[in-house]
């Protein structure tokens, strides 16, 4: 398991796949864990410590660091194609 330090734009892109309760309630999203099966994002809502951890499964298992890079790239491509949630007032 690895500690993550990701670019904010990458985390925002991955958050599209997390399907949080509602986008308007999200205050911040932070990567928490990464392993050979996926990445865990912590989504914070409103003031206080209201949060949830959401696991995004990689398209395949990564048994080697090179495979992890390929699987993360595939997950990012999927996130780019995902339309993302609709904010209140956008509909």
C-alpha positions as CSV (number, residue, x, y, z in Angstrom):
1,X,0.0,0.0,0.0
2,X,1.3,3.5,-0.9
3,X,0.6,6.9,0.5
4,X,-0.6,9.2,-2.2
5,X,0.3,12.7,-3.2
6,X,-1.6,13.5,-6.5
7,X,-2.2,16.5,-8.6
8,X,-5.5,18.2,-7.7
9,X,-6.7,18.0,-11.3
10,X,-6.1,14.2,-11.3
11,X,-8.0,13.8,-8.0
12,X,-10.9,15.9,-9.3
13,X,-11.1,13.7,-12.4
14,X,-11.1,10.5,-10.4
15,X,-13.8,11.9,-8.1
16,X,-16.1,11.8,-11.1
17,X,-16.1,8.0,-10.8
18,X,-16.7,8.1,-7.0
19,X,-20.3,9.1,-7.3
20,X,-20.5,11.1,-4.1
21,X,-23.9,11.8,-2.5
22,X,-24.2,15.1,-4.3
23,X,-21.4,17.2,-5.8
24,X,-22.7,20.4,-4.2
25,X,-22.1,18.9,-0.7
26,X,-18.4,18.0,-1.5
27,X,-15.9,20.2,0.2
28,X,-12.7,18.3,-0.7
29,X,-11.5,15.0,-2.1
30,X,-8.1,13.4,-1.1
31,X,-6.5,10.2,-2.2
32,X,-6.0,7.9,0.8
33,X,-4.6,4.6,-0.4
34,X,-3.4,2.9,-3.5
35,X,-2.8,-0.8,-3.9
36,X,-2.7,-3.3,-6.7
37,X,-6.5,-3.5,-6.9
38,X,-7.5,0.2,-6.8
39,X,-7.4,3.6,-5.2
40,X,-9.4,5.0,-2.2
41,X,-10.6,8.6,-2.2
42,X,-11.8,10.3,1.0
43,X,-14.6,12.7,0.2
44,X,-15.3,15.4,2.8
45,X,-18.8,16.9,3.1
46,X,-19.6,20.2,4.7
47,X,-18.1,21.5,8.0
48,X,-16.9,19.0,10.6
49,X,-15.6,15.5,10.0
50,X,-18.4,14.2,7.7
51,X,-16.7,12.1,5.1
52,X,-16.7,8.8,3.3
53,X,-14.0,6.6,1.7
54,X,-14.8,5.4,-1.8
55,X,-12.7,2.7,-3.5
56,X,-12.2,2.9,-7.2
57,X,-11.3,-0.5,-8.6
58,X,-8.6,-0.6,-11.3
59,X,-9.6,-2.1,-14.6
60,X,-7.2,-5.0,-13.9
61,X,-4.9,-6.1,-11.1
62,X,-1.4,-4.5,-11.0
63,X,1.2,-6.9,-9.8
64,X,4.2,-4.7,-10.8
65,X,4.8,-0.9,-10.6
66,X,4.7,-0.8,-14.5
67,X,1.3,-2.5,-14.5
68,X,0.1,0.0,-11.9
69,X,0.9,2.9,-14.2
70,X,-1.0,1.3,-17.0
71,X,-4.0,0.5,-14.8
72,X,-4.1,4.1,-13.4
73,X,-3.9,5.5,-17.0
74,X,-6.9,3.3,-17.9
75,X,-8.8,4.5,-14.9
76,X,-8.1,8.1,-15.9
77,X,-9.3,7.5,-19.4
78,X,-12.5,6.1,-18.0
79,X,-12.9,9.2,-15.8
80,X,-12.4,11.4,-18.8
81,X,-15.2,9.7,-20.7
82,X,-17.5,9.7,-17.7
83,X,-19.8,12.8,-17.8
84,X,-19.6,13.4,-14.1
85,X,-22.4,14.3,-11.8
86,X,-24.8,17.2,-12.4
87,X,-24.6,20.0,-10.0
88,X,-27.8,21.5,-8.6
89,X,-29.0,24.2,-11.0
90,X,-27.1,22.7,-14.0
91,X,-30.1,20.6,-15.3
